[in-house]
Amino acid sequence: MEFSDDLIEALKMAKRVVVLTGAGVSAESGVPTFRGPDGIWKKFKAEDLATLDSFMARPELVWEWYNWRRDLMSNVKPNPGHMAITEMEVMFLSFWLVTQNVDGLHQRAGSKKVLPLHGNIFDSYCMECGKYYADPPFKDGLPRCSCGGLIRPDVVWFGEQLDPELITKAFDAAEKAQVFLSVGTSAVVMPAASLPVVAKRSGAYVVEINPERTELSDMLDEFIEGKSGEVMPELVKRLKAK
Ligand code: OAD
């Protein structure tokens, strides 16, 4: 695989690098993406499942969906794309991986400098007292806290605020980045989708890696057409080569 001299030069010089990932990086592990022909949102309506209102109205149904996804995600493995991103972490003075994924595959691949903007599907917490649970106790279809409160998944739903500390760190990293890679995201869900634009405006060399073009593709420095599990390992190999 050939990479442009501009990208290789920018990465070789860079001290501060940010990678933004979306569902596409986990596609090759067997986790369905949200949009596109086989996407989750083709089968389910986001507002029926991924909002606080729908959870309060039908918590059993929403929990059933999350348990199905938790089960699926615990039975898959990180792919070469996750592994390559983990390898990149130690190649630069400052590195941040901003992910919209809740599947924990980056962390399982060994990534440490992760900002998981949308939460973690394997955590949940009590809506009354805030207590965290890795394995929430289900009774009659619903998990209940020792205080009696309803337990919810630790993910960000549509209409909810992101953790202010995480989003501040992500924007700060995007502003300071010299190279910014947007990998496997359709770049439509805010505020994550604005990170590549912020990086570009702040002077970073911004590259998108995706088998399909997105609305951002034309605004960035380069679009690399391909799968994360193929492009990212090649890129790391190229950087390691003298
Ligand atoms: P999407 O499903 O919107 O986009 C997945 C992207 O991955 C698409 O642009 C695909 O072309 C691309 N893709 C597919 N296979 C790929 C591969 N092997 N390598 C690289 N790219 C590939 O997922 P996200 O952009 O992550 O939010 O969606 C953002 C947010 O919308 C999600 O975090 C979720 C969803 O609603 C919440 O749940 C809050």
Residues whose N, C-alpha, C, O or C-beta is under 5 A from the ligand:
A	BS01	OAD	G22 A23 G24 V25 A27 E28 T33 F34 R35 Q100 H118 V156 W157 G184 T185 S186 A187 V189 I209 N210 P211 E212 G226 K227 S228 G229
